[in-house]
């Protein structure tokens, strides 16, 4: 606190814009100030939290005037939760700033002169659009400033909710979440209530002890739900009691699993989930395709917008039925399968072996015989022997993680020299960087932003690159 108290408050700062990562922008004596939870047009006093040579960062402590663009957040957890941080901005303005972000990154970082920029595809659903949420148990929940300043001792400190942004050991108790359709909220509340009633130990994130660790809820657009409970210890009687109670209370839960996770991190990708009751997988339908979703399967979290995204990819690929397509970072093969009926062959590559197993299974379910999948590091796989076995690509689809493509992958793509590249990205900044590396051989023709995550600063973007 001493460090924080030494940083000044800047009075009557006018917020003028929004930066790439969603923080608002103001200027003080020619230096940029990134302001949290403000929108362009707000006039605010800002408590500085960080001060560097070329920028400062802070949060509002007083509003002198509110922007005409501002709207009232609908969630009681706004300002505490790290999700849905743009609730105070009307949806139309969110779309405008996301489109601006894509244009700024492509032109500033990628040095791309782009005439074919399409208008962003809005999400029809701005709430209840997610098909997966993960909640964390804590025996020492985060207290609000109001609770701390009240002087009243808070007796019940157990929580089931989300992490406070930037604080691994602080979890706030979620009352209601607008991200996933019901009965998601009811399931979470029931699990919390049952755990309290039966005195099951909530996890302590600092000491790494306790029983209840995480609750993962997945769902399909058809209304089926999967619940995966994560326990720190294997206590068969307690586990059996809780899972049986969940199954009895919620018949909509089609698939029920648990996992024992005694590691230092919450991820279950390296663990084996234990099947408890119901079906072993959920099935999602997208167009004329069916996808089996197991506990560890990756699937785009906004199903409706994922369909729109893949539709754009297929259009940009410009397939005639004669092409060999390489789908890099294929995951569970959703894009590869989406293209398979429109080309000669699709080769999907990903470094996660279990994702490739899901992709192969999904190809079998959809009776697609012209798909091939390989697991391994992409920069190592794209060698002469691999090309000889699978044939050179006419089209490459790339959908890398936020960090973008490794420079060796970019080099391998340029060596393969496909006629067309369709680059899908959740981070326009790294996308622009990679496109610039490809610019000696390829030029950007079209770009299509897609809003996958309403009320957040995140935006998905698709760019079509043609060989010069």
C-alpha positions, 0 to 999 in steps of 0.5 A: 500500500505504501507504494500505491499511496506515493503515486499521485491522483491526476484530476479531471482527465478526459478519456478519448479512446480505447486501446488494443487490449480494451483499456481506455486511453487519456493523455496527461502532459503528452504521456498516455494514461491507460484507464480501467473501467472508463469509456471515451468521453468520461471526465475522471480523476485517476489514481495511478497504479503504475508509472513508467517513462512512456505511459501510466496506468490507473483507475478512476476514483471520481467521475466529474462527467459521464460519457454519453456513450456509457451504459449501465452494466447489467451484472452485479460483479462488474468491476470485480470479475475479469470477464465482460469488462465492456458492459459499460459500453453499448454493444454497437460501440463495442463492435466499432472499437473492435473493428478499429482495433483490427484495422489499427493492428493490421495497418500499424504493425502489419503495414497492410494496405487493406481495401477488402475490410469487411464489417465485423460480424456481430454476435446475435446473443450477447449473453448466455453465449458460452458453452463452457465455464470453469469455477474455482473453490476457495476456503478464503474468498476475496472480500470487497472493500466495503466488507473490509471497511465495514469492520464486521467480521465475515464468518463465511469465507468459502466461495465458488466463483472466478479468480480476481484478475491478476490474483491467483489466490483470490476468488470471489463468490459468484452470485449470478453469471450471464455467460452460460445458459441455465441450469449453469447458475443453478448447478453451481449454486447447488454444488456450493450449497451441498458442499457447505451443508455436508462440510466438504473442504473447499480448496486453499490455493496458497497452502494447496490443501482441501478437497473441492478444487474446480467445477467445469460445466459444458453444454451444447446448443441442443441443451445437453450439459456435462459436469466435470468435478475436480478434487484435490484428494481421492475420497470415494465416499464424499465424491460419490455423495456429491456426484450422485446428488448432482445427477439426481437434482439435474436430469439435464446433465447428460454426462458426469465426470470427475478428476483427481488433481493433486498438481500445483495447477488447475489444468486437467489436460494432462489428467485422466477424467473418470467417467461417473454417469450418463454418456461419455461425450456430448454431441454438438451439431454445426451445419451438417456436421456432428462433433463429439465433445469429451471432458478435455476436448477443445471447442470454440466457446461461442458455438453460433459465432464459431459457425460464422467464423468457419463459414468465412474461412470456407469462403476465403479458401475458395475451394473448387474440390481439387485442392489439398488443404493443410489446416495448421493448429487444427485442434479437434479438427473443426475447420478441417472437417468444415472444409473436407466436403469442398476439397480433395483432401485436408491434412490437419496438424496440431501439437496436442495428441489428444486433440488429434485423436478427437479430430480423427474420431470426429472425421469417422463420425461424419464419414469423411474419408478425405481427412488425414491428421498428424500430431507434433510440433508444426515447425518440425512436421512440415519437412520434405518427408511429410510433404512427400507423404501427404502432398504439397498444399494448395491452400493453408489454413492457420489458426494459431494461439494468441502468441501467433506462429513461430517464425520457423512455421512462417518460414516453412509456409513460405517454402511450401508456397501455397497459392492461398493462406487463410489466417485466423487469429484471436490476436490481431497484433500477432496476426499482423506481425506474422502477415508482415513476415509473409509479405515478401511472397503474399499480400492481404486481400480481404479481412473479416472480424468476427465478435466471438466474445461480446462485452470483452475487448477480444476479437477474432479476425480472418485474413485472406492472403494470396501469393504475389 
